[in-house]
Amino acid sequence: MEAGSPKDFNRVRALEAHEAQLAAIVHSVKLAVISVDEAQTIVLFNPEAEAVFRCSAAEALGRPLDLFIPVASRAAHRSLVASYDGSSGEHGSRTMGGERILAGLRADGEEFPIEATISIAAVEGRKLFTVILRDVSERERVYGELRRYGDIIDNSNDAIVSRAVDGAVLTWNRAAERLFGYTAAEMVGQDISRLYSPSTPPDQRDLTAHAARGAPIENFETIRRHRDGTDLEVAITLSLVRDRDGRVTGSSAIYRDISERKRMESELRRLLQEQRRAEVQVRESRDRLRELSSALQTIREEEKTHIARELHDELGQALTALKMDASVIAAELDPAQDVLRKRAEGMKQMIDATVASVRRISADLRPVMLDNLGLVPTLEWLTREFSRRTGIPVELDIPDENLGVGGDAATAIFRIVQEALTNVARHAGARHVSVEVVLDNGTVVVRVCDDGKGIAEEDSHKARSFGLLGMRERAYVLGGELRVARAPRGGTLIEAVIPAFGTTRDRSAT
């Protein structure tokens, strides 16, 4: 080859330098660049194209471009290139596919969306088509997510509104239209203060500013105004929007209409107040009934005491006098008057039986020994008489015989034990009963336990169980309480806890 002129040599050197510079640009650009000849054979495949299509330049060069186009798109691609053959003198670049997103095919078979620009150039009499393309997979994914979230927001049942930091409304979903009465066209671009009500406290208006200063705005309840001028009670959950530097640029708020909930809460408060008033009235009525019951019990005890003393003193003395007279008459009769003597003896026996009945009735009404001897001897007599009449043995356990219990407390304890033993005789079918009375820190604990058939839970609270009700009231009036339960080994346990000195319960504590 003959050496060219210095001018030609310099031109070749300049062309080589230009080509080297162009190659460096093509290889360093952050977009995929592919060049093909008229036969659609790849002649240029830069490093970014290698990364995008997951194929090395050595594997791509000299192979058809169809290798990187999905089968379904190849015919359309050829037609597109054919329409851009430069026959009309067109040498500028042009976006391929117009507004459509094209599809590429990676070497591993994955299809993905691309945007591409094509240009044509003549090199040494040959046409070269160069495509500069961008992988828009991530962008399309984000757009898809935004569209999906946009649909979710627009179809949400909660009103969702976003605004700029200056108060301008940016988005307004359908639920916001339903809640506030304004359409999106009427609100987007308008100031959010349109929703403020004169009833809204000043510190509950610009919540974005409050949140930007660190105030928590989550399920914040306040008042906003409907388009028709009526006030709405709403709960607001607000999220701040910040830029890359952390500055607040706006906010997104979820509004929930809580007017109905507030109305129900108000109605509930009213009903609770009525319930409390009714409970006070019931409590007062119950206290009055208990006071009446206590008064009646006191009157009954006084009447029983009076009748018992009358029977014991008056009738007892009269019967004693009759017996003495019958004895005198019997002694004065002639031995021949055997019939009269036998009648006199019969009278004496009848008087003795009547005296015994009077004493029993008197003791049942009010044992004189309770007032004269105290609680412990009276309980001993009561359990002894119970065993004699029913044949059911009673074990009486009183560790401290000097209980020091008297007055109303002694009466209540005696009556509770008496009623419990009466219930055993009537209902329990028991073979053994134990009675325990202990003094514990100023409190008397009375336990009556039998081994009978036991009491059902529902029976212990029946309204017509007057015996149990009377025992409970006796304990309650003195500031104590009574419990009825199944005994550990079957049968029934009645346990009363009563202050030793019978302090009347404070009515204000009920």
Secondary structure, DSSP 8 states (H G I E B T S, - for coil): -----HHHHHHHHHHHHHHHHHHHHHHHSSSEEEEE-TT-BEEEE-HHHHHHHT--HHHHTTSBGGGGS-HHHHHHHHHHHHTTSSTTS--S-EETTTTS-EEEE-TTS-EEEEEEEEEEEEETTEEEEEEEEEE-HHHHHHHHHHHHHHHHHHT-SSEEEEEETTSBEEEE-HHHHHHHS--HHHHTTSBGGGGB-TTS-GGGS-HHHHHHTT---SSEEEEEE-TTS-EEEEEEEEEEEE-TTS-EEEEEEEEEE-HHHHHHHHHHHHHHHHHHHHHHHHHHHHHHHHHHHHHHHHHHHHHHHHHHHIIIIIIHHHHHHHHHHHHHHHHHS-TT-HHHHHHHHHHHHHHHHHHHHHHHHHHHH--HHHHHT-HHHHHHHHHHHHHHHH---EEEE-S-S-----HHHHHHHHHHHHHHHHHIIIII--S-EEEEEEEETTEEEEEEEE-SS---TTGGG-TT-HHHHHHHHHHHHTT-EEEEEE-TTSSEEEEEEEETT-----GGG-
